[in-house]
């Protein structure tokens, strides 16, 4: 099994698993590989470091199995693109309050300052405390994908 780092013409990087180099080339030539973010079929390989298992390698435990009957949603490339656009709109249309996020969110919740869309940084403990106080918060990953244009 070959694990390759791939990139589409729009610059989205993702991982692909193939039985061999020939499998990758055949699937690419047939247009079967597409970017999971934008659906682009113009795909190239990127340089990647191979993983070599040695006796000193740390064994990473397997992720816990999902609860019975619970399945993670599988989004189509179009759905992924719409979700990413919506998340970018949230970021674009909000004020960055940085480390003061928990303080600002509480002040808005109490009516001490005018309500507005804000974003910033909070610890997991601060986010849990806000939720327990009834302050609505939505944790978002801090990734470059939320800040750059989609295409």
C-alpha positions, 0 to 999 in steps of 0.5 A: 500500500502506498500513501501519497501526499496529493495536491489539486490545481487549487493548492488543496493538499490531501492524502491518497492510498493506492495499491501501487504507483501504477494504480495511482497513475492509472486512476489519475489518468482516468480522472478518478482522483478528485480533491475532497475540498473543491472536486478538482481532478487535476491532481499531482503528487507532492514530495513526502517523507516515507514512514519506516517502522523500526523497533524504536518507533512509538506505537500509536494506539488505534482510535476508539471505535465509534459507538454502535450505530453511530457513523461519521457523516460522509460529505461530498466534495460539494458539501465540503466546499459549502461547509468551508465557505460557511465557516469562512463567512463566520470568520470574515464577518466576526471581530477577532477579540483574541485572548479576551474571548471568554470575557467578551462572550460573557459580557455580551451574554449578560447584556453589558456590551452590545451583541456581535459576532466575535471569535478568539481563543479560549482554553477547553476549560473556558469553553466548557465553563461558557457552555455551562453558563449558557453562553452559546459558543462554537469551537472552530479549528484555527486553520489556514483553510478558514482564512484563505480564498477557496479558489 
